[in-house]
């Protein structure tokens, strides 16, 4: 497996979690999410990657959308978490804590001590 393939696989699930985290803080529109994620190089994405993910989350009722007027152009479609989206995010948060904690333990594991 090439490094780029491995990175892509790891990124896929974490990206969904990060998008939901950003939406949970306040309603966001698509291009705003792309711009925000650019701040963290591993999560830089294109609109072509973002919008299918948002459509799936809408279809699964984890997010909802609404239109809001923009001061600098046409109205924008904003996304907000639904109650089931907040619940999923809570579950993701707990699972991420377990996974990242276990990876950290494995990284520092010396092999002599028992787990």
C-alpha atoms as a printed R data frame, in Angstrom:
    type eleno elety resid chain resno       x      y      z
1   ATOM     1    CA   UNK     A     1   0.000  0.000  0.000
2   ATOM     2    CA   UNK     A     2   1.317  3.418 -0.905
3   ATOM     3    CA   UNK     A     3   1.496  6.151  1.706
4   ATOM     4    CA   UNK     A     4  -1.037  8.331 -0.142
5   ATOM     5    CA   UNK     A     5  -3.587  5.487 -0.127
6   ATOM     6    CA   UNK     A     6  -3.085  4.884  3.605
7   ATOM     7    CA   UNK     A     7  -3.378  8.607  4.349
8   ATOM     8    CA   UNK     A     8  -6.567  8.826  2.298
9   ATOM     9    CA   UNK     A     9  -8.128  5.928  4.218
10  ATOM    10    CA   UNK     A    10  -7.240  7.408  7.619
11  ATOM    11    CA   UNK     A    11  -8.425 10.879  6.614
12  ATOM    12    CA   UNK     A    12 -11.841  9.792  5.348
13  ATOM    13    CA   UNK     A    13 -13.505  9.043  8.695
14  ATOM    14    CA   UNK     A    14 -11.696 11.725 10.642
15  ATOM    15    CA   UNK     A    15 -12.712 14.338  8.069
16  ATOM    16    CA   UNK     A    16 -16.407 13.626  8.683
17  ATOM    17    CA   UNK     A    17 -15.829 14.013 12.419
18  ATOM    18    CA   UNK     A    18 -14.001 17.348 11.909
19  ATOM    19    CA   UNK     A    19 -16.740 18.711  9.630
20  ATOM    20    CA   UNK     A    20 -19.391 17.812 12.181
21  ATOM    21    CA   UNK     A    21 -17.297 19.453 14.931
22  ATOM    22    CA   UNK     A    22 -17.096 22.675 12.928
23  ATOM    23    CA   UNK     A    23 -20.834 22.647 12.168
24  ATOM    24    CA   UNK     A    24 -21.635 21.966 15.829
25  ATOM    25    CA   UNK     A    25 -19.975 25.226 16.886
26  ATOM    26    CA   UNK     A    26 -22.182 27.351 14.606
27  ATOM    27    CA   UNK     A    27 -24.032 26.951 11.301
28  ATOM    28    CA   UNK     A    28 -21.589 26.963  8.380
29  ATOM    29    CA   UNK     A    29 -21.878 27.140  4.601
30  ATOM    30    CA   UNK     A    30 -19.947 24.845  2.276
31  ATOM    31    CA   UNK     A    31 -17.221 27.141  1.034
32  ATOM    32    CA   UNK     A    32 -16.650 28.343  4.601
33  ATOM    33    CA   UNK     A    33 -15.985 24.725  5.635
34  ATOM    34    CA   UNK     A    34 -13.511 24.285  2.762
35  ATOM    35    CA   UNK     A    35 -11.713 27.484  3.813
36  ATOM    36    CA   UNK     A    36 -11.652 26.527  7.492
37  ATOM    37    CA   UNK     A    37 -10.312 23.040  6.783
38  ATOM    38    CA   UNK     A    38  -7.507 24.580  4.701
39  ATOM    39    CA   UNK     A    39  -6.043 25.812  8.017
40  ATOM    40    CA   UNK     A    40  -5.169 22.192  8.844
41  ATOM    41    CA   UNK     A    41  -3.207 20.804  5.888
42  ATOM    42    CA   UNK     A    42  -4.159 17.142  6.415
43  ATOM    43    CA   UNK     A    43  -7.831 18.123  6.121
44  ATOM    44    CA   UNK     A    44  -7.624 20.476  3.139
45  ATOM    45    CA   UNK     A    45 -10.379 19.389  0.740
46  ATOM    46    CA   UNK     A    46 -12.136 20.561 -2.384
47  ATOM    47    CA   UNK     A    47 -15.804 21.357 -2.759
48  ATOM    48    CA   UNK     A    48 -16.038 18.180 -4.865
49  ATOM    49    CA   UNK     A    49 -15.138 16.161 -1.763
50  ATOM    50    CA   UNK     A    50 -17.179 18.194  0.716
51  ATOM    51    CA   UNK     A    51 -20.586 18.401 -0.950
52  ATOM    52    CA   UNK     A    52 -21.147 14.646 -1.425
53  ATOM    53    CA   UNK     A    53 -20.304 14.185  2.269
54  ATOM    54    CA   UNK     A    54 -22.763 16.946  3.244
55  ATOM    55    CA   UNK     A    55 -25.474 15.406  1.008
56  ATOM    56    CA   UNK     A    56 -24.997 12.039  2.700
57  ATOM    57    CA   UNK     A    57 -25.178 13.602  6.178
58  ATOM    58    CA   UNK     A    58 -28.373 15.430  5.103
59  ATOM    59    CA   UNK     A    59 -29.892 12.214  3.760
60  ATOM    60    CA   UNK     A    60 -29.041 10.396  7.007
61  ATOM    61    CA   UNK     A    61 -30.635 13.272  8.992
62  ATOM    62    CA   UNK     A    62 -27.450 14.177 10.899
63  ATOM    63    CA   UNK     A    63 -27.458 17.717  9.513
64  ATOM    64    CA   UNK     A    64 -30.088 20.067  8.149
65  ATOM    65    CA   UNK     A    65 -29.733 22.987  5.769
66  ATOM    66    CA   UNK     A    66 -31.250 26.425  5.448
67  ATOM    67    CA   UNK     A    67 -30.681 29.468  3.281
68  ATOM    68    CA   UNK     A    68 -29.394 32.756  4.645
69  ATOM    69    CA   UNK     A    69 -28.891 36.055  2.843
70  ATOM    70    CA   UNK     A    70 -25.292 37.077  2.305
71  ATOM    71    CA   UNK     A    71 -23.929 40.612  2.561
72  ATOM    72    CA   UNK     A    72 -21.435 39.898 -0.228
73  ATOM    73    CA   UNK     A    73 -23.430 38.010 -2.852
74  ATOM    74    CA   UNK     A    74 -26.232 35.515 -3.346
75  ATOM    75    CA   UNK     A    75 -27.878 33.650 -0.444
76  ATOM    76    CA   UNK     A    76 -25.828 30.828  1.049
77  ATOM    77    CA   UNK     A    77 -26.884 27.358  2.115
78  ATOM    78    CA   UNK     A    78 -25.919 26.792  5.745
79  ATOM    79    CA   UNK     A    79 -25.663 23.495  7.577
80  ATOM    80    CA   UNK     A    80 -26.580 22.786 11.171
81  ATOM    81    CA   UNK     A    81 -26.528 19.600 13.282
82  ATOM    82    CA   UNK     A    82 -29.848 17.915 14.013
83  ATOM    83    CA   UNK     A    83 -30.510 16.256 17.391
84  ATOM    84    CA   UNK     A    84 -29.419 12.917 15.900
85  ATOM    85    CA   UNK     A    85 -26.306 14.681 14.531
86  ATOM    86    CA   UNK     A    86 -25.460 15.935 18.028
87  ATOM    87    CA   UNK     A    87 -25.886 12.376 19.319
88  ATOM    88    CA   UNK     A    88 -23.653 10.965 16.558
89  ATOM    89    CA   UNK     A    89 -21.035 13.624 17.278
90  ATOM    90    CA   UNK     A    90 -21.087 12.691 20.958
91  ATOM    91    CA   UNK     A    91 -20.537  9.035 20.038
92  ATOM    92    CA   UNK     A    92 -17.743  9.991 17.618
93  ATOM    93    CA   UNK     A    93 -16.107 12.080 20.355
94  ATOM    94    CA   UNK     A    94 -16.109  9.137 22.777
95  ATOM    95    CA   UNK     A    95 -14.860  6.692 20.145
96  ATOM    96    CA   UNK     A    96 -12.140  9.097 18.983
97  ATOM    97    CA   UNK     A    97 -10.959  9.387 22.592
98  ATOM    98    CA   UNK     A    98 -10.668  5.599 22.864
99  ATOM    99    CA   UNK     A    99  -8.943  5.191 19.495
100 ATOM   100    CA   UNK     A   100  -6.493  8.072 19.892
101 ATOM   101    CA   UNK     A   101  -5.734  7.019 23.482
102 ATOM   102    CA   UNK     A   102  -5.023  3.438 22.390
103 ATOM   103    CA   UNK     A   103  -2.786  4.609 19.526
104 ATOM   104    CA   UNK     A   104  -0.883  6.842 21.947
105 ATOM   105    CA   UNK     A   105  -0.397  3.894 24.327
106 ATOM   106    CA   UNK     A   106   0.826  1.680 21.481
107 ATOM   107    CA   UNK     A   107   3.244  4.385 20.324
108 ATOM   108    CA   UNK     A   108   4.805  4.572 23.786
109 ATOM   109    CA   UNK     A   109   4.609  0.817 24.496
110 ATOM   110    CA   UNK     A   110   8.071 -0.566 25.228
111 ATOM   111    CA   UNK     A   111   7.152 -4.221 25.089
112 ATOM   112    CA   UNK     A   112   8.231 -5.240 28.584
113 ATOM   113    CA   UNK     A   113   5.261 -4.216 30.681
114 ATOM   114    CA   UNK     A   114   1.893 -5.893 30.581
115 ATOM   115    CA   UNK     A   115  -1.091 -3.969 29.250
